[in-house]
Amino acid sequence: MKKRSLFIIIAGILGFIFLYAPIVSLVIFSFNESKLVTVWGGFSTKWYGELLQDPQILGAAWISLKIAFVSATLAIVIGTIAAFVLVRFKRFRTRTLLSGMITAPLVMPEVITGLSLLLLFVAMQGLIGWPAGRGMTTIIISHATFGAAYAAVVIQSRLVDMDLSIEESAADLGAKPVRVFFDITLPVIAPALVSGWLLAFTLSLDDLVIASFVSGPGSSTLPMVIFSKVRLGVTPEINALATIIILIVSVGVIAAALSMQKGKNNNVS
């Protein structure tokens, strides 16, 4: 048992080193004085200042945030409707088709998704004249499409476990279906809605392949700008940008963990 425990500890340590050593190295070299990212030239924060003065990166970050916010919101609306149909309406003719359409974006390669969406937008422009070219609108539609699939899965799992007797009691007391939804159902599935929105928001911020297919001039997202810069070599500004993103994500994870722990303590007390 001791040998087995020692093996598990060593394997765990090596696993954490494999996962986090590159991230730690990136953070350290973001404070490098030298422009060469592999040669340490002393401690400096000048690359953070240059990053905040780079209009291309700042503009791309703002575009990515706007696209992620709108597409995640649309994904939640579409995903909620789809989840309700699949859970509450047990039998209808196109149930299998709808379930397959929701599952397809989860397993479809991003290259195929991006190419199919591009062909769709080109055909729509030729038929009805909309969307006129590629830009933020087409990226939002594309991100909302695959984001809705993830949101639907998250919300569907919460609806399956929901106690329907609460809704039935509210209906017996005279509450209209709309009132039941907003007063009973919505608060119960609110954690799933938040989780689905955050997941769709993160996927939108992280997407590169699909956005590359459906974007146009003046609508380059942050991953696209980073990829174009990295192709010419990693620069200290990219290390600084990655460090800021890591810091924001870490703060969010810690805040979520503390919130969950506080909720558990309140339930225990």
Secondary structure as UniProt FT lines:
FT   HELIX           2..29
FT   TURN            30..31
FT   TURN            37..38
FT   HELIX           46..51
FT   TURN            52..53
FT   HELIX           55..88
FT   TURN            93..94
FT   HELIX           95..107
FT   HELIX           110..128
FT   HELIX           136..160
FT   HELIX           164..172
FT   TURN            173..174
FT   HELIX           177..180
FT   HELIX           181..185
FT   HELIX           186..206
FT   HELIX           209..214
FT   TURN            217..218
FT   HELIX           222..230
FT   TURN            231..232
FT   HELIX           236..268
//
